[in-house]
């Protein structure tokens, strides 16, 4: 059997590959950056070629590094799990996740049984409070947030791309005072979510009516309350297309044919060091694997 490289070198490689930063990996492993770099270099000498592309603001795997990570990462994760069980630390895992309440209700909670079936020892505390990304240093392990961008110092991955649409009740669309043309919004109340305050501005500019002013703009911090208010005919909501499709509320319809690419997206985010923690990694991998399976279906 060929002699293996030091496990510490393999551990360093996996951490740098997942975090995309020598500094972040060094902090996670309680090493200096030069010490961690020496471990990576030792592994590269062992395999006989570079594994990373060095860039000014970080490192990325090259094709050889991607292949190596794909082959050894499951074994490293399995070894970590075995050690947790051996030391008695693997009986229960807990993830503290901040998430918008509408995303949780429409897309997360209905799919959690599949995660529980795979990892019955993983338990999740859901926090639907505001300022999710800002509170990652305040007891949260990870967050799902709807935003235009994420601080590059965080690990982040976009969950979806979406469109902004106008959502109203069937009565608003079909009643005696039906709104059938965007210009009629000048006499209507519109609803905006505080996390997506510019949705109407982007929408009206994209459809060629930059000066369109509604009668009033009401702001909500709950997506479900916006949909409920729109369903009652109280106004027109400017939300994401996925919010309407996920509502399963037959009272709600898309009012116009216009669909505008949204500047807002759902993102998964966490501190880079947190991604090495098993509960965070399990949830992250399940979330994106589940999304890929749904898109392929």
FENKA-V394942 format. One record per backbone hydrogen bond with DSSP energy under -0.5 kcal/mol. NH is the residue of the N-H (numbers start at 1). CO is the residue of the C=O. E is the energy in kcal/mol with one decimal. If there is no record, write none. Layout:
((NH CO E) (NH CO E))
This chain:
((9 6 -0.7) (10 6 -1.6) (11 7 -2.9) (12 8 -2.1) (13 9 -2.2) (14 10 -2.4) (15 11 -2.2) (16 12 -2.5) (17 13 -2.5) (18 14 -2.2) (19 15 -2.4) (20 16 -2.5) (25 21 -2.0) (26 22 -2.6) (27 23 -2.3) (28 24 -2.0) (29 25 -2.2) (30 27 -0.7) (31 26 -2.9) (36 32 -2.2) (37 33 -2.6) (38 34 -2.1) (39 35 -1.4) (40 36 -2.0) (41 37 -2.6) (42 38 -2.0) (43 39 -1.9) (44 40 -2.4) (45 41 -2.2) (46 42 -1.8) (47 43 -2.4) (48 44 -1.6) (49 44 -1.0) (53 60 -3.5) (54 52 -0.6) (55 58 -2.4) (58 55 -1.0) (59 20 -1.1) (60 53 -1.8) (62 51 -1.9) (66 62 -2.5) (67 63 -2.0) (68 64 -2.1) (69 65 -2.7) (70 66 -2.2) (71 67 -1.5) (72 68 -2.4) (73 69 -2.7) (76 72 -2.3) (77 73 -2.8) (78 74 -2.4) (79 75 -2.4) (80 76 -2.5) (81 77 -2.4) (82 78 -2.4) (83 79 -2.2) (84 80 -2.1) (85 81 -2.4) (86 82 -2.3) (87 83 -1.9) (88 85 -0.8) (89 84 -2.7) (90 84 -1.1) (93 121 -3.5) (95 123 -2.8) (97 95 -0.8) (97 125 -2.7) (98 142 -2.1) (99 127 -2.6) (104 100 -2.5) (105 101 -2.4) (106 102 -2.7) (107 103 -2.7) (108 103 -1.7) (109 104 -2.8) (111 108 -1.4) (112 108 -0.8) (112 109 -1.1) (114 111 -1.1) (115 111 -0.8) (116 112 -2.8) (117 113 -2.2) (118 114 -1.3) (119 115 -2.7) (122 119 -2.0) (123 93 -2.7) (123 121 -0.6) (125 95 -3.1) (126 124 -0.6) (127 97 -2.6) (128 126 -0.5) (135 131 -1.0) (135 132 -0.7) (136 133 -1.4) (138 135 -1.8) (140 135 -0.9) (141 96 -2.4) (142 96 -1.6) (143 269 -2.7) (144 98 -2.8) (145 267 -2.2) (147 145 -0.6) (147 265 -2.3) (154 151 -2.2) (155 270 -2.5) (157 268 -2.2) (159 266 -3.2) (160 266 -1.0) (164 260 -3.6) (165 239 -2.5) (167 165 -0.5) (167 237 -3.2) (168 253 -2.3) (170 251 -1.7) (173 169 -1.6) (174 170 -2.9) (175 171 -2.7) (178 175 -1.4) (179 172 -2.8) (180 178 -0.8) (184 181 -2.2) (185 182 -1.9) (186 183 -1.5) (187 184 -1.9) (188 185 -1.8) (190 216 -2.5) (191 236 -2.8) (192 218 -2.4) (194 220 -2.7) (196 193 -1.6) (197 194 -0.6) (199 196 -1.4) (202 198 -2.5) (203 199 -2.3) (204 200 -3.0) (205 201 -1.9) (206 202 -2.2) (207 203 -1.7) (208 205 -1.0) (209 204 -3.1) (212 209 -1.7) (215 185 -0.8) (215 188 -1.9) (216 188 -1.2) (218 190 -2.8) (220 192 -2.4) (226 222 -1.6) (227 223 -2.2) (228 224 -2.4) (229 225 -2.6) (230 226 -2.4) (231 227 -2.4) (232 228 -1.5) (233 230 -1.6) (234 229 -2.1) (236 189 -2.5) (237 167 -3.0) (238 191 -2.1) (239 165 -1.4) (239 237 -0.8) (241 163 -2.3) (243 240 -0.9) (244 240 -1.2) (245 241 -2.2) (246 242 -2.1) (247 243 -0.6) (247 244 -0.9) (248 244 -0.7) (250 248 -0.7) (252 249 -1.9) (253 168 -2.7) (255 166 -2.3) (255 253 -0.5) (260 164 -1.9) (262 162 -2.7) (265 147 -2.3) (267 145 -2.8) (268 157 -2.7) (269 143 -2.7) (270 155 -2.0) (274 271 -0.7) (275 271 -1.0) (275 272 -0.8) (276 273 -1.4) (277 274 -1.8) (281 277 -2.6) (282 278 -2.8) (283 279 -2.1) (284 280 -2.7) (285 281 -2.7) (286 282 -2.5) (287 283 -2.9) (288 284 -2.0) (289 285 -2.0) (290 286 -2.7) (291 287 -1.9) (292 288 -2.1) (293 289 -2.2) (294 290 -2.1) (295 291 -2.3) (296 292 -1.8) (297 293 -1.2))
